[in-house]
């Protein structure tokens, strides 16, 4: 196996990261426990709610364009996801205060609950996956994951 262009000790990091991404991107619903609420089985709703919440938390305005950008979708795909999440009661739409041509998105109470439930389930899955790890390894790995996510946002 070639390790061209990699630093010693990092050769397996990239492929391992993408194996994790592939695994979870296709198994959100299939790998869930039987007690998972139906709302959390709608991965697209969770994705949209997470993007809207993160955008607002970072001081930005959540729009269909920001959803499209964060999820790597075209505008029409993001628009459909926003439409569906709005119809499910997770988002509200209003005219943008900055540009009347745009729609500003916000979480509803139901959307906030979906986000809280999704994060709780994600914590549960992380705890299960690392159950036989010592606490220091678990904290260190969680820190590295947050660090990667922070770098992706920069």
Secondary structure, DSSP 8 states (H G I E B T S, - for coil): ---TT--TT-TTHHHHHHHHHHHHHHHTTTT--TT--GGGG-HHHHHHHHHHHHHHHTT----HHHHHHHHT--HHHHHHHHHHHHHTTSEEEEE-SS-TTSEEEEE-HHHHHHHHHHHHHHHHHHHHHTTTS-HHHHHHHHHHHHHHHHHHH-
